């Protein structure tokens, strides 16, 4: 595959001695668009309820759990459909609109500040998480950019109003995590709150959005950033005690906030900070043996998005390669080849034959694949290397092969499941 008779011994050494083994485990020969479509279609087939425009949270449905997905998973799936509509509008735009309508069942229009409840809205229900709503702000803004339909920008604006209602001046500012228990102010709401404000600023140009973004950012860094490595702790409670757990998505959204502020203000310090945090994130979470990010899939797609934005801003290919390597691990070791969907845990070596899949984990994997659609995957990089080699362009071939090597997972394969044909889906 890699080392044909055209390779000289010197060229082989210049690439990598281990290169011949880099693709030792079998993987699907398909680009990211094909992989994203396959997984999105599996989600539609297994989780979607067409006559209601919403999704189950489990497949098969857990009789002991909620029948439908909660807002966190809905927010991830909405981002999947927004991205899918960008590349395959004929396939997914109708579902994007149907899901938008379905989400109205979660919208509490009668609340003092309307917002999305964690589960279906009711007259006596008031179960709203500020971060659930912040993810929808980002999704609605993306749907607006893709469709140019003003209703999505309006939904983003209404939802952001609820997000900002969680701010008060205790601890000097910051947005609470949960409306019903205002006990802590978390990175997972303040960081996307800032990014959502910047996304709305990009749409409408309202000065107040930029001011809110700066205000939230300026509170979050001194209160929740670990000065040692630049990454972010989970939360600070009202007594000032910091919960020092670090999750990928917390630092990811602050990377994005830095990049967005840099684009708006042109201040190099924001780009420098984004790069520092991106490097620290790779150091902490990119497993050097497997390539997988060492956190749950429901968080990791957001780190992938931040690293891809860092790549676009800096042209440093290590960020892109890290995301491709993480995706390659998922495609080869987490994807269920019988059905085209993904298992829940990326680190497990043995899978139960009857494992119940979840929407949030599958949507997170699908989001990752849609984010990678503009880029070449490992097979395509390898093909470019072969093409360059056939033309006698040895230096270019080395570059392509090196990217492929750096983008390939190095894990021991999990126990494979027997492949079966995955039927096409209409919806």
Protein Blocks (a to p, Z undefined) as FASTA:
>chain_A
ZZccklcfklmmmmomklmmmmmpgcddddfklmmmmmmmmmmmmmpcfknopacfbdcd
dfkbcfbdcfklmmmmmmmmmmmmmmmmmlmmmmmmmmmmmmmmmpcfkbmbgcddfbdc
dfkbccdcfklmmmmmmmmmmmmmmnopaklmmmmmmmmmmmmmmpcfehhiajdfblkl
cfbccfklmmmmmmmmmmmmmmnopaklmmmmmmmmmmmmmmmpcfknopacfbdcfkop
acfbdcfklmmmmmmmmmmmmmmnopaklmmmmmmmmmmmmmmmmcfknopacbdfklmm
mmmmmmmmmmmmnopaklmmmmmmmmmmmmmmmpcfknopacfblkbcbdcfklccdfkl
mmmmmmmmmmmmmpccfklmmmmmmmmmmnopaklmmmmmmmmmmmpccbdcdddddddd
dddddZZ
